[in-house]
Amino acid sequence: MAGTQQEEMDFGSDSERMKKRTVEGGLLITFEGGEGVGKSTQAERLFHKLQSFGIDSIQAQEPGSSDLGNNVRSWIKRANSSSPLAETLLFEAARAQLMFETVRPALDRGKVVVLDRYTDSTLAYQGYARGGDLQTITQLNNIATANLEPHLTVLLDLDPKVSLARVNNEPDLFSGADSGSPTRVDDEGQRRFEDQPMNFHQNIRNGYLEMSKKDSRWCVIKADQAGHRIADAILKRVRRLLIERAIPEAVFRS
């Protein structure tokens, strides 16, 4: 009985699932970008839009969305580790748990998984910005995820001078409002990455842009636009992906 109750809490009752549209094999959509670009807000907007279309979907974030992930997030944000490898291993442990608990089961049920950060974040932050070995990080990413690649990665690209100004100088922006400003999820004492030197953030941006040139799964969107325009551009790409996977086009007119 307990197992059935947990399953219904995680995935909905049988009657609820029948009302929702699923995608064969599931669909993994990840959101990437530097600090303050609006990534979390846009991930949430997409998730709610998919739900409004009746598409079976869930939302999660890295590190987080599990007990282990939340503890890793708290430690990483407060600690001052000098080891990119130590940070990477912590992220990978949290990632492996999230894959086991949430992402894989959801994909197996044909859900769309909207994930705020994934393996590319580790390459960008602990690799390009912190100097960790990219090949080692890639290998660890593959181990933690069992080689699970996103079907689509949305990269919100913005000059870090602009995005960090949002974080440091205009805290009132972080309300998730239609202005396109990101939802602030970390309090003042947990902004270790945001407080890094500007070259750290430039290296993150450069790393993301370099990775985006290597794979067609990337969708690069300039994050200096109004929030609704960014959301429309993301939905257009996701809509095309879903139609290719047999979701009727009429669904998106409802």
Buried (B, 14 or more C-beta within 10 A) or exposed (E): EEEEEEEEEEBBEEEEBEEBBBBEEBBBBBBBBBBBBBBBBBBBBBBEBBBEBEBBBBBBBBBBBBEBBBBBBBEBBEEEEEEBBBBBBBBBBBBBBBBEBBBBBBBEBBBBBBBBBBBBBBBBBBBBBBEBBBEBBBEBBBEBBEEBBBBBBBBBBBBBEEBBEBBEEEEEBBEBEEEBBBBBEBEEEBBBBBEBEEEBBBBBBBBBBEBBEEEEBBBBBEBBBEBEEBBEBBBEBBBEBBEEBEBEEEBBEE
